[in-house]
Amino acid sequence: MNLSGFIKFREKSPLIIAVDVEPEISIEGLLEQAKNYVAGVKFGLPYILRKGASEIKRITYRYRDNYFFIADIKLADIGFVGGLMIDLVKEMGFNAFIAHGFIGLEGALKEIKKKADELGLFLFVVAAMSHPGAEEIFNRNFISIVETCKKIGIDGYVAPATLPRYIRELRDLNPNAVIISPGVGAQGARVGDGISSGATFEIVGRRITLSRDPLVTLRELMSIYKDRGVI
C-alpha cells in the first residue's frame, strides 16, 4: 500500500483498532461490526504469535477490502533478519509493518526499507513512544530519528497522542507523512487528541476490543470525533 491508499482509507475513518488480545466478541465478530467505522487494524506481536501465521492470513485475506492491516512487530534488527521477518509479514497478508527508528540506516533501516518497497509493503517507523519512560532515552532522539528516516524516503511514523508535541513537530518536519498515533484511551490521551495535533490516524485498543458491545463503543467514538471537529 502507498500513500494514496492510506488517504483513501482516511476518507472512511481516522480510527485504527489495536488488537493485542482476543476481542471480547471474537476477532471476526469485531471486524464484522467495525466495517463502517474503522480504517485499519493493527495486530500486535502477542496476538500474531498466539493465533499463528495461517490464521492471521485467513483473517487478513477475508477482510482485505474492508481494512488495511499493520503488523506491529516493532522490528529492531539487522537488515538480513529484518528481511526474513518482512517476508513473513507479506505472506500473512499485511499491508504495512512497524519498525524502530533507533537502529539507524546502514545495515538496518536502509535494507528494511528496500525490502518493504520490493514487496509493496508500507513501513512505519516509531519516532517516539507513549509511555513515561520513553522520555528518559528514546524520545530524546526524536529529531535524529525523523531526519535519518527522511534520507531514505520513509513517510510512515508512529508518534504518541499522549505527547502531542511530537506529532506537531513531526508534521512540520514531514508534511506528507502518514502518522499513526497510539495512547488514546487506556494510556490517557483523549479521543481526538492525536488527530487534532496532526496525526493521520489514531489507534485505539482495549476500549474497543474489551467491549461487550463494540458497535456502541465505535459509534460513541465517531460521535466524539465529530464533536471535536476532526472528521
ABEGO torsion letter per residue (X at the ends): XBAAAAAAAAAABABBBBBABBBAAEAAAAAAAAAAABABBBBBAAAAAAAEAAAAAAAAAAAAAABBBBBBAGBBBBAAAAAAAAAAAAAAGBABBBBBAAAEABGBAAAAAAAAAAAGBBBBBBABBABAAAAAAAAAAAAAAAAAAAAAGBABBBBBAABAAAAAAAAAABAABBBBBBGBEAAGBBBGAAAAAGBABBBBBAAAAABABAAAAAAAAAAAAAAAGAX
